[in-house]
Amino acid sequence: MSSSINWPCRRGRPSAIKQFTLPELRPFALAALVAMGGASLAHAQQAGLRSETIENTRDMRFCEILLVKFKGVEVYNTTGVSDCSAELWNELDLGKIRRRFHALKVEKNGPHFWMMDSQTVSFGKKASFGGIEARWVARLPLLTALRAATGSKPYTVFTPKKTQKMVYDKGKPVYELLDPDGNVYVLQAHEERFPIDSLPKLGDQLHLPEGWRFRTQILTDDLVMDLKSNQTIYAIGDEFHQYWTRIPNPK
């Protein structure tokens, strides 16, 4: 699906391009670019970001509101401030939000459910969207977001830039994809259509490329993924827009 946006023309300077088509920004790659850690360039674009550790995030429901503007896509996330109630989420008036925030378009992303047990991320200002509280997490350049929305493919490796610490607790299950080279990707968040109790059989629903396989493990030690924007991070998405991050190889 797509929608057309009329670009305003400055007085005396009529634009040669008055309209363009903006695709929906829901595919996994956009969420991956944000990924709660945000793109490193995005962190420089809002002052007052504060790092916060959020506990007990396993199966925590969260949603995102994407405000598409000329200067980029502003992303607000509900983690830590709202449970993103289904009633309020389903009744959001996107037109009203668009006018209030002077956006070209507004997209809903979610709901999703975290899989790690705690995480440390940076947040900016808080805003309310139809009674749902959310905090700023990133701004993506508009062309970057459009490219992600239109060019992403399931199980294709990409390298997001972000800062995010995720901890999966000892004794808890993790759900992983292994590529033909033995690299391991751990599930970061699951979709509403796959309740947490169903995840051991998630592999039956995935159409994995040849040589890939799904597995479930119970952790014998904490799995700590302390990701920095100055390192190469590898990630993939599946056909259900779920996001998986490669576990860094030991040095």
Secondary structure as UniProt FT lines:
FT   STRAND          2..6
FT   TURN            11..12
FT   STRAND          19..23
FT   HELIX           28..34
FT   TURN            35..37
FT   HELIX           40..43
FT   TURN            44..45
FT   STRAND          50..55
FT   TURN            58..59
FT   STRAND          61..69
FT   TURN            70..71
FT   STRAND          72..77
FT   TURN            79..81
FT   HELIX           86..90
FT   HELIX           94..100
FT   TURN            101..102
FT   STRAND          105..114
FT   STRAND          118..123
FT   STRAND          126..129
FT   TURN            130..131
FT   STRAND          132..140
FT   HELIX           142..151
FT   TURN            154..155
FT   STRAND          164..168
FT   TURN            170..171
FT   STRAND          173..178
FT   TURN            180..181
FT   STRAND          184..191
FT   TURN            192..193
FT   HELIX           196..204
FT   TURN            210..211
FT   STRAND          213..218
FT   STRAND          223..227
FT   TURN            229..230
FT   STRAND          235..237
FT   TURN            239..240
FT   STRAND          243..246
//
